[in-house]
Amino acid sequence: MTQNNSIDAYRQILQIDASDTIALHGMGLLDLTEGQTKSALDALEKAITLELNNSGYHVTLGIAHSMNDNLILAKLSFQEAVRLKPRNLSAP
């Protein structure tokens, strides 16, 4: 599946269910790969709002904040990921 196909698939899923956290996280990741940090942050923050205890989402949000040169928020996101799952120090 190409990146464009993935984007289309996530968009279709989100049209059906705007609260699908897997699709929101996936869109956030794809937006990051395209340098669209604002839309990535929006999608990731929405995914976290819906699923607060997903440490992987917090890691990805930290990456997005660091790519957006906001190191304070990046650090907070990484700290939250470690707090939620201290033994899982790997990114999703």
N, C-alpha and C positions, 0 to 999 in steps of 0.2 A: 504494500500500500504506500503510495507516495504521500508526501507531506500535504499536498493540496487535497488529496482524497481524505486524509485524516481530518483536516480542518473542516471539510464539507460534512463528514460523518459526525463530528462533534457538534457542529451547528445544527444538524438535523435532530440529534438527540436533545439538544438544549431547547429547540423549538417545541418539542414534545414535553420535556420535563426540565424546566429552567433550574431546578434544584438538584440536578444530577451532579454530585460532587466529583465523580470520576471524569465526566466530560469537562467540567469546569477546570479541574486540575490539568487535564490533557490539553485543553485550549491554552491555559497559562503556560505550560511547557512549550507548546508550539509557538506561541507569541514571543517567548523569550528567545527561541532560536532564530526568529526573524527580527529581533531587536525592538520589538513592540512592547517595551517595558510597562507603559501605562495600561494597556489592555491586559497584559499578563498580571499585573498587580490587581486590577479589578477582578479578574476571574479567580485568582488565587485567594484573595480576601473573601470573596463570596463563598468559595468552597470551604474555607476555614470557619466562616460564620455558621455554615450548615453542619460542619463536622469538626468541632473544636479540638477533639482529642486525636486527630490524625497527625502524628509527628512528621510523616513524610511531606505533608502539605506545608508544614511550618518550615521545613528545610528548603523546599522550593521557593517559598515566599522570601526566605533569607537570601537565597541566590538572586531573586528578582530585585530585592532592595539593594544588594551589593552592586548589581549591574546598573542600577539607577543612582549609584554613588551615595546611597543613604546607609552608611555603615552602622549608625546607631540602631536603626530599625532592623538591619540585617542581623546584628548581634542579638537583639531581643528575640528575633524569630528563631535563630539557632539555639538560643538558651531555652526557649519554650519547647523546641523539638527534643532537646536533651532531657528536659524536665519530664516530658511525657513518656519518653522511652530511653532511659539512660544507657542501656546496653546496645542500642542501635545507633552507631555513630556514622552510618553510611547514608549517602543521599539516595533518594528513590530511584 
